[in-house]
């Protein structure tokens, strides 16, 4: 029996657990702008240890984390970053790297599996001898998992190869690791190995692992020192952030282990959807906690109407494009919720087909 709302819009919608709320209430705090909040220091140190990087810094959001990282690596206005045309940085972050940092995005097509062709990345790197005419390439960005490609995972081997290419040309590599723990769990590799080639990583705490707020940036000590200054410039320097970091620390300790179950439920949801006439999806592409399905060409199923029917039944989803819907699993979605969702989608599709037939 499902009670309440089944919220599949994103894994950002999770509510703090009782353990998180208790940790927040009892957190030891101080002024983090002055560098003295002990709970923030504990969280940052733990994430740096897990990622095997020298240092870390807490920021309010993943967007700020990516912006800071790009701007640290591209200190000179007119620098250029190579990144995927479907990447979160390019599509969903308000063009901040350009409008705030004066950094030019040079996009490379993302393949369906989230990668960019290696040869295309190398071809996009500017020749330093041509800098009179073109921006100067400073940075390559990857995203793992790749959300707009269905939550696909980028392998260690691919990441290492891009990292080697960056070093060959004197560039830096940043990984937008908003769901890096999901990728590590799905690939069955330690998360530190997945980011070994990266000079910096932004790790979202409020997505897959379910903390209420925040992201962590990791990198070298000198990188983080510059990041801290930029965080202050952008208004991200906060005072007693230990209250937020306490909840994130609980999420880190308790919820990474739940990601495999989120992936299992996503696969079950995808398998069920593939059996519904009028819908289509590639079940083999469901690697983590994200499920995208399309409406068959010429179908009588209209996405807006289907979403409305689902909402009336207490299920919230997100339209991803003119022909597809996105659903994201998280630790507060049960197996019962998955089965209820499948039942409601099946009934909704049948209702829409009947309405079209009776017109």
C-alpha positions, 0 to 999 in steps of 0.5 A: 500500500502506497501512502503519500507522494511517490516523488520521482522528479529527482534524487534531490527531493529526499527529506532529511532522515531522523539521523540527519536531523539529530546530527544537525541538532547536535552539531558542533559549529563555529565560523567556517569563513574564519576556517574554524567550523569543526563539523565542516572540517570533519566532512571535508577531510572525510571526502578528501580521504575517500577521493584520495585528494589533498583537500576539500571544501564545502559549497552550497550547490553543485552549480557553484562547485563546478563554476568555482572549479572551472574558474580556478583552472581557467584563471585568465579570461578568454580561456576555453574549456572542452566539455560535452554538449549534453553536460550539466555545466553546459546545459543547466548552469546558466552559462555561468562559466561564460557570464561570470568567468569569461570562459569559452565553452567548446562543446564536443558531442556526447555519445549515447553512453555519455562519453565524447569521442577521444579523437574529437576531444583532441581535435578540439584542443587549440594550437597555442600558436593560434592564440592570436585568433582563438581562446586558449584551451585550459581544461577538459570536463567530464561528467560521471554519471552522465545525467542527460545520457540516462545516468550512464557511467564513464569507465576508469579506462576512459577517464584515465585516457582523457586524463593522460590526454590532458596532461600531454597537452598541459591541460587540467581535468575536472570531473562533475561528479554530481552522482560519482558514487552512483557511478562507482557503485554501478561500475564496482570500482572504488570511487577514488580510482574513478577520479584518480586522473582528475585534478578536481572533482565536484561531488554533490551531497544532495543527489544520490546520497540524499543529504539536504544541501551542498556539494564538496569540491576536492583537489590539491591544497593549492587548488582548494586555497584558490577555490575558497577565495572564489567561494567567498567572492561568489557569496558561498562563504557561510558561517555555522555550516556544520549544521549542514555538514552534519547531515551530509556526513550522515548521508555519506556514512549511511546512504552510499551503501543504499545506492546499489538498491536504488539501481536495482529498483531503477532496473525493475522500473525500466523492465516494467516500462518496457512491457507497456505498449506505446512506450519505448526504452532501452533497458540496457542503458539503465545503469544507475538510478535514472530511467528515461522512457519515450513515447512511440512515434505516432502514439496517442499518448501525450506526455503532459496528459500522462504526467497529469494523470500520474500527479492525480495518483500521487506520482511526480515525474519530470518531462525531459524532452518533447517525447520523453519522461525522466524518473530518478530513484532514491533511497526513499522510494520503495519496491511497492512505490515502483510497482504502484508507479508501473500500475499507474503508468499502465492505466494512464496509457490505456486511458489516453489510448481509449480517449483517442479512440473514442474521439 
